[in-house]
Amino acid sequence: MGLLTLGVITVVLLGLEEWLFTASHYFWVGGIVPILWTVALAVLVIQNAANLTLIDYFLAIIAVISLYVCWGNGFQRHATKRAAR
């Protein structure tokens, strides 16, 4: 997977995760996409392990961590809004 492709997919998923998937009352609903993204990147890393550089591993780790951070931030933001009502 190229750097541009990884970046575009990650940015799209970050936006969806932050404003759409975390809007649920249930905490686990927002976790589906980060878990699937983690599995997809793990499969890609395992399949292409011989050809990856240190930068590729670093970018994959950043792509995974950023979705989990957005999951937590989005859920907290929506929980605060629900509590304020």
C-alpha positions as CSV (number, residue, x, y, z in Angstrom):
1,M,0.0,0.0,0.0
2,G,1.4,3.3,-1.0
3,L,1.9,6.2,1.3
4,L,-0.7,8.3,-0.4
5,T,-3.3,5.5,-0.3
6,L,-2.6,4.9,3.4
7,G,-2.9,8.6,4.2
8,V,-6.2,9.1,2.3
9,I,-7.8,6.0,3.8
10,T,-6.7,7.0,7.3
11,V,-8.0,10.6,6.9
12,V,-11.4,9.4,5.6
13,L,-11.7,6.9,8.5
14,L,-10.6,9.5,11.0
15,G,-13.4,11.8,9.9
16,L,-16.0,9.1,9.9
17,E,-14.9,7.8,13.3
18,E,-14.8,11.2,14.9
19,W,-18.2,12.5,13.7
20,L,-20.3,9.5,12.7
21,F,-19.4,6.2,14.3
22,T,-18.9,7.6,17.8
23,A,-22.3,9.3,17.9
24,S,-23.9,6.1,19.2
25,H,-24.9,5.6,22.9
26,Y,-22.9,2.4,22.9
27,F,-19.1,2.6,23.3
28,W,-18.3,-0.5,21.3
29,V,-20.0,0.7,18.1
30,G,-17.2,3.2,17.4
31,G,-14.6,0.5,18.0
32,I,-15.6,-1.6,15.0
33,V,-13.8,0.4,12.4
34,P,-10.5,0.8,14.4
35,I,-10.5,-3.0,15.0
36,L,-11.1,-3.8,11.3
37,W,-8.5,-1.2,10.3
38,T,-6.0,-2.8,12.7
39,V,-6.7,-6.3,11.3
40,A,-6.4,-5.0,7.7
41,L,-3.1,-3.3,8.3
42,A,-1.8,-6.3,10.2
43,V,-2.6,-8.5,7.2
44,L,-0.9,-6.1,4.8
45,V,2.2,-5.9,7.0
46,I,2.4,-9.7,7.3
47,Q,2.0,-10.1,3.6
48,N,4.6,-7.4,2.7
49,A,7.0,-7.8,5.6
50,A,10.0,-8.5,3.4
51,N,9.5,-5.2,1.4
52,L,8.6,-2.8,4.2
53,T,11.0,-0.2,5.6
54,L,11.1,1.2,9.1
55,I,9.1,4.3,7.9
56,D,6.3,1.9,6.6
57,Y,6.1,0.3,10.0
58,F,6.0,3.7,11.7
59,L,3.2,5.0,9.5
60,A,1.1,1.8,10.0
61,I,1.5,2.2,13.7
62,I,0.5,5.9,13.5
63,A,-2.5,5.0,11.3
64,V,-3.7,2.5,13.9
65,I,-3.2,4.7,17.0
66,S,-4.8,7.7,15.5
67,L,-8.1,5.9,14.9
68,Y,-8.2,4.6,18.5
69,V,-7.5,8.2,19.8
70,C,-10.4,9.5,17.6
71,W,-12.6,6.8,18.9
72,G,-12.0,7.9,22.5
73,N,-12.2,11.6,21.8
74,G,-15.4,11.3,19.7
75,F,-17.1,9.1,22.3
76,Q,-16.2,11.6,25.1
77,R,-17.4,14.6,23.1
78,H,-20.8,12.9,22.3
79,A,-21.1,11.7,26.0
80,T,-20.6,15.3,27.2
81,K,-23.2,16.5,24.7
82,R,-25.7,13.9,25.9
83,A,-25.0,14.7,29.6
84,A,-25.6,18.4,28.9
85,R,-29.1,17.8,27.5
